[in-house]
Amino acid sequence: MPRNTSSLFDPMPGRRWILIPALAGGLVTLSALPPWLPVWAQTVVMEAFAPVCHQLPERSMHMSGTALAVCDRCLGIYIGAGAGAVVARMAAGFEAHASPWVVLGIGIVPAGVDWLGPWLGLWINTPSSRLLTGLWLGGAVAWMVVRAIRSASRRTR
């Protein structure tokens, strides 16, 4: 018997959405490995993340005296993306009809303000503010991607 994929509890056939938290979890895990790796492997992991993160030591978490492979904000983005995808999936059918651009703006504005304030000399941001604004941004982007996957799934049925 064919499965009813239009159900509120299965708005994304094929479970493609699971790729987002899986990828985000993998990135978080990889970025946290350097403190426990031999130097040669630390270098490999750090170089792998270098194209997507500035990796400034003063803006990165440290464990056992070694910086993680990404800064506070990037770590927040990865964690937020995984969490945002799960929340978007759980909230399927209950979502607001906000424009994806509004959702993206809601995610970008706090991170932008947190980035711009120190640049303009208005205040100094903190590791916590960078991590939290990254979480918010990652969650918003993941929410948009899950909505796009869901929308594409509906159109192809």
C-alpha positions in Angstrom: 0.0 0.0 0.0 1.5 3.4 -0.9 2.4 5.6 2.0 0.5 8.9 2.5 3.2 11.5 2.2 0.9 14.4 2.6 0.4 13.8 6.3 1.3 16.5 8.8 3.8 14.1 10.3 5.6 13.4 7.1 5.9 16.7 5.2 9.3 15.8 3.8 9.3 12.5 1.9 12.5 10.7 1.9 13.7 12.4 5.0 16.1 14.6 3.1 16.0 17.2 5.9 18.1 14.8 8.1 21.1 15.7 6.0 21.2 19.2 7.6 21.6 18.1 11.3 23.9 15.2 10.2 26.2 17.6 8.3 26.1 20.2 11.0 26.9 17.6 13.7 29.8 16.3 11.6 31.1 19.8 11.2 30.8 20.5 15.0 32.6 17.2 15.8 35.4 17.8 13.3 35.9 21.4 14.5 36.2 20.2 18.1 38.8 17.5 17.4 42.1 19.6 17.3 42.7 19.5 21.0 42.8 15.7 21.0 44.7 15.1 17.8 48.4 14.8 17.1 49.9 18.0 15.7 49.9 16.8 12.1 46.2 15.9 12.3 45.4 19.2 14.0 47.0 21.0 11.0 44.9 19.0 8.6 41.7 19.9 10.4 42.6 23.5 10.8 43.5 23.8 7.1 40.2 22.2 6.1 38.2 24.9 8.0 40.5 27.8 7.0 38.6 28.7 3.8 35.3 29.2 5.7 36.5 30.7 9.1 39.1 33.3 10.1 40.1 31.0 13.1 41.4 34.0 15.1 42.6 32.4 18.4 41.1 35.3 20.5 37.7 34.6 18.9 37.8 30.8 19.2 37.0 28.4 22.1 40.0 26.6 23.5 40.1 23.1 25.1 43.2 21.8 26.7 45.0 25.0 25.5 44.3 24.3 21.9 41.8 26.4 19.8 38.9 24.7 18.0 39.1 24.7 14.2 36.4 27.4 14.0 35.6 30.7 15.8 32.7 31.1 18.3 30.3 32.4 15.7 31.0 29.7 13.1 30.6 27.1 15.9 27.3 28.6 16.8 26.2 28.6 13.1 26.9 24.9 12.8 25.1 24.0 16.1 22.2 26.3 15.2 21.9 24.8 11.7 21.5 21.3 13.2 19.1 22.4 15.9 17.2 24.7 13.5 16.6 21.8 11.0 15.3 19.6 13.8 13.0 22.4 15.1 11.8 23.2 11.6 11.0 19.5 11.1 9.2 19.2 14.4 7.2 22.4 13.7 6.1 21.2 10.2 2.5 22.1 9.6 2.6 24.7 12.4 5.0 27.1 10.7 4.1 30.8 10.2 3.7 32.0 6.7 6.6 34.4 6.9 8.6 35.1 3.9 11.9 33.2 3.8 13.6 36.5 3.5 12.0 37.7 6.7 13.3 34.6 8.5 16.7 35.1 7.0 16.7 38.8 8.1 15.7 37.8 11.6 18.7 35.5 11.6 21.2 37.9 10.1 20.3 41.1 12.0 21.5 40.0 15.5 24.8 38.6 14.0 25.3 41.7 11.9 24.7 44.0 14.9 27.1 42.0 17.0 29.7 42.1 14.3 29.2 45.8 13.4 29.2 47.2 17.0 32.9 46.5 17.7 33.9 47.4 14.2 32.3 50.9 14.7 33.9 51.1 18.2 30.5 51.1 19.9 31.1 48.1 22.1 33.1 44.9 22.5 31.3 41.7 21.7 31.9 38.6 23.8 32.4 34.9 23.0 28.9 34.3 24.3 27.4 37.0 22.0 29.2 35.6 19.0 28.1 32.0 19.8 24.5 33.0 20.5 24.2 35.1 17.3 25.7 32.3 15.4 23.2 29.9 16.8 20.4 32.2 15.8 21.7 32.7 12.3 22.4 29.0 11.7 18.9 28.1 13.0 17.3 30.7 10.6 19.2 29.4 7.6 18.4 25.8 8.4 14.7 26.7 8.9 14.8 28.3 5.4 16.5 25.3 3.8 14.1 22.8 5.4 11.1 24.9 4.2 12.6 25.0 0.7 13.0 21.2 0.7 9.5 20.7 2.0 8.1 23.1 -0.7 10.1 21.4 -3.5 8.8 18.0 -2.2 5.2 19.2 -2.4 5.7 20.5 -6.0 7.2 17.3 -7.3 4.4 15.0 -6.1 
